[in-house]
Amino acid sequence: MSKMRLSRLRQMIFGFYMSGIMSLLMSGVITFINTGIDGEFHYRWGPAFLVAWAVAFPLVTFIAPLAGKMTEFTMRRFD
């Protein structure tokens, strides 16, 4: 596999994991804040997580390169 394809694959896998972890944590926190924890918590958290991940994965995939460029721009100011 070419270096370009491996780089793109790496970016997609990173986006998959990052968006999944962040969606899981953020949807859990927000569900807890809005509704508290009770016996039905996981029934509310599960669908919230799935919606959050469906939105987050494409966003992370497309925004990560922009965030990387912005980071490089900012760090150049410290040189």
C-alpha positions in Angstrom: 0.0 0.0 0.0 1.3 3.4 -0.9 2.4 5.9 1.8 -0.4 8.2 0.7 -3.1 5.5 1.2 -1.6 4.5 4.5 -1.7 8.1 5.7 -5.3 8.4 4.6 -6.2 5.1 6.3 -4.4 6.2 9.5 -6.4 9.4 9.5 -9.7 7.6 9.1 -8.9 5.1 11.8 -7.8 7.9 14.1 -11.0 9.7 13.4 -13.0 6.6 14.1 -11.5 6.0 17.5 -11.3 9.7 18.5 -14.9 10.5 17.5 -16.1 7.3 19.2 -14.4 7.9 22.5 -15.3 11.6 22.6 -18.9 10.9 21.6 -19.2 8.2 24.3 -17.8 10.4 27.0 -19.6 13.6 26.0 -23.0 12.0 25.5 -22.7 10.3 28.8 -21.8 13.5 30.6 -24.6 15.5 28.9 -27.2 12.7 29.5 -26.2 12.6 33.1 -26.4 16.4 33.5 -29.8 16.5 31.8 -31.5 13.5 33.3 -29.4 12.1 36.1 -28.5 8.5 36.6 -31.3 6.0 37.3 -32.3 2.5 36.0 -33.1 3.9 32.6 -29.9 5.9 32.1 -28.3 3.5 29.6 -31.4 3.5 27.5 -31.1 7.3 27.1 -27.3 7.3 26.8 -27.1 4.6 24.0 -29.2 6.4 21.4 -27.6 9.8 22.3 -24.1 8.2 21.8 -25.1 6.8 18.4 -26.4 10.1 17.2 -23.3 11.9 18.5 -21.0 9.5 16.9 -22.8 9.7 13.6 -22.2 13.4 13.6 -18.7 13.4 15.1 -17.0 10.9 12.9 -17.4 12.8 9.6 -16.6 16.1 11.4 -13.4 14.7 13.0 -12.3 13.2 9.7 -12.6 16.5 7.9 -11.7 18.9 10.7 -8.6 17.0 12.0 -6.4 18.2 9.1 -7.5 21.8 9.6 -6.8 21.6 13.3 -3.3 20.2 12.5 -2.6 23.1 10.2 -3.9 25.6 12.8 -1.6 24.0 15.4 1.4 24.2 13.1 0.6 27.9 12.4 0.3 28.6 16.1 3.5 26.8 17.0 5.5 28.7 14.3 4.7 31.8 16.3 6.8 30.4 19.2 9.9 29.8 17.0 
